[in-house]
Amino acid sequence: MSKAVTTYHQRVAQEKRTLIVTAATALFLELGYDRTSLARIAERSGVSRATLFKQFPTKAALFDAIVTESWSTADEETPPPAGNVVDGLGVIGRRYAGLLGRPRMTDLFRIVIAELPRFPELAHAQFSHGKMPYFESVRSYLQAEHDAGTVRIEDVDLAATQFLGMISNYVFWPTLLVPGWEVSAERTAQVVDEAVRTIAARYASDTPWN
């Protein structure tokens, strides 16, 4: 099989995967996780059941894909610059704000919250396949900067939580909970900049341990 044919099939498979994930997300929101069947998802997405089952043999596998894709930053693979925590956290903060601003991210949290009493495994999937891998990437960056002497951080888990929390508490949670709530791009940029300055000042390399 030629490379061109292989690439074509890969592109078609990815397009169908996107259709399936989009349809599943919409149906989970409309009908709930329990009442949404794989057959209904296949019908909504316009793909055959065989195609859907080939990519996602179970509904749990499909939800895991929704989580993974919601948190994916594969299109932003350039690592944050090392050696300057203001620049590095600036990249991370803007990327995080953009991630939280995706409609699919809001949809994901709403599905998890609505289904939590009956399907706690969805929350576990969201945490283990989505939030924690992203958190770990931020934690690893801060640990590397600490090891390099750029900053002095006694508890990198706490520092990462502080940084991400300052951003999400302003740009994400009100949007999730309050209908019509919007945060402008200018305000989001200000929130990120302030979070960066706060962390940089708190953990500056010449700051004594408390």
Secondary structure, 3 states (H helix, E strand, C coil): CCHHHHHHHHHHHHHHHHHHHHHHHHHHHHHCCCCCCHHHHHHHHCCCHHHHHHHCCCHHHHHHHHHHHHHCCHHHCCCCCCCCHHHHHHHHHHHHHHHHCCHHHHHHHHHHHHHCCCCHHHHHHHHHHHHHHHHHHHHHHHHHHHHHCCECCCCHHHHHHHHHHHHHHHHCHHHHHCCCCCCCHHHHHHHHHHHHHHHHHHCECCCCCC
